[in-house]
Amino acid sequence: MNPRRPGPSAASGDRLGGHIKRTEQLLIAVKTKALKPFDLTVAQYAALSTIAATPGASSAQVARACMVTPQTIGSVLANLAARGLIDRRPSGVHSGILVHTATSAGKRLAARADRATAAIESAFDEQFTARQRAALVAGLARTRRVLEQFQ
């Protein structure tokens, strides 16, 4: 904590963690709404986009890119495969590892969904100058480094 100013109380609603959480929840809600016409959840969209951009990615790689657990990504990938949006096959290097590629339909859907989510990102990104954006990104990175000390 900065010794020059007291930390806000939980009751005041002004803790940075609360601001970050409310922003993240709103971002997910808005993206969920934008992805509804594509019949994709935010997690499915993230996985499909990752696979479309990284053919041959393993489940673990997709999970890390999507910031979810391997258990969570398993059901997400099974759903995408059942819909014919991705293909899953054993890795040529290790038969116990599945690798994933987007089908033609998956690539098309990922591109359409990405345009919808990119519009959201652009709308709030445009609210910052390049310097403000860099400061925000740096501040969030600094916050992550502090939080990682508690893991």
N, C-alpha and C positions, 0 to 999 in steps of 0.2 A: 504494500500500500504506500502511496505517496505520503511522506510525513508532513507535507505542507497543507494537505487538505484531508479532512476526515472522509472515510468511505460512506456512501449512502446506505441507509438502512433498507431492509427488504420491504418495509412498510411504505417507504417513499416511492417505490416503483422505479427508482432511478439507477438501479445497479446496471452496470454494463452487460452482465450476463442476461438480464431480463430484456434489454434492448436487442441483443443479438438473437435471443430465442424468439422474441416476437417477430423480428424481421424474417428469420428462417421459416417460422410457421406460416407467415403471410406469403412468402415466396413459394413454398410448397403448395399452399392452397390455390394460388393463382396459376401455377404450373399444372396442378391437377385439373383445374377447370379448362385450361388451354388444351390439355391432352385428351380430354373426354371424347371429343369427336373422332379421335383416332383409336379409341378403345384401348388406351395405354395408361398404366399408372406411371407415376414419376420414376419408380424403381425400374419398371419395364423399359421405359424410354431411355433411361440412363444406360441400362445394360445393352439394349439394341443399338444405341448410338455408339457405345464403346466397341461392340463387336463389328459394326459396319466400318468403323475407322481402324480396327485392329484385327483383321481376319486371322484366325488361328489362335486367338486368345484362350487361355485356360479359364476354368471357372474361378480359380483363385485370383487370376489377373483381373477378371471382370469384377469380382467382389471388391478388390482393392480400389479399382478405378471408380466404382460406384459408392465407395465408402459404406459398404454393408458387410455383414458377416457371411462366411461361406455357406452357412445354413440357409440364410435368407436368399442368397443368390441362386441356390439350387432350385427352389420352387419358382423363382422368377424365370430362370432359364428353361425349366420344364414347360412352363406356360407358353413362352415364346416359341419353343420347338413344336408344341402341340398345335399352335396356330400357323405353323409353316413359315415363320419369320426368320428362324435360324436353323442351321444344321449342326448337329453334334456328332463328333466321331472321336474314336480313340486317337491319341497323339501318336505320331510316328516314332517319337522318342521314348515314350513311356505309355504302355497300353492301359495303365490304370488311370490315366489323366485324359479327360475329355477336352477337346478343343472345339471352338465354335466359329462358324462363319455365317454371315447374313445371307439369306436367300435374296433373289431379285426382289421379291415382294417386301422382304424385310428392309432392304436398302431403300426402296421407294418410300416406305412408311417412315423410316428413320429421317429421311430428308424432309418429308412434309411436316413431321412433328417438330423437327429442328427449326424450321422456319417459324412455327408458332411460339416456341420457347425463346428463340433468338429475339423476337419482337419484344418480349417481356424484359429480357436482359438489356436490350438496347434502350428501352424506355427509361430504366433507372440509371443506366450507365451514362446517358446523356445529361443527367442532372449534375455531373461532376466535371470539373476541368481536369485536364491530364494530371496536373499537380495534386488536386484534391483526391483523384482516384488513386494515384500512387501512394498518397498519405494514408488513405483508407486501407489499401491492400497491405501496406507496411504495418499499420496498427493492428490489423487482424492477424498478421503473421506473428507479431510480437505477443499478442494475446495467446495464440496457439502454443508458442514456446513456453510461456509461463504455465499454461494448463498442463502441458506435457510433463512438467516437473511433478505433478500430483498423480501421475499414472503409476 
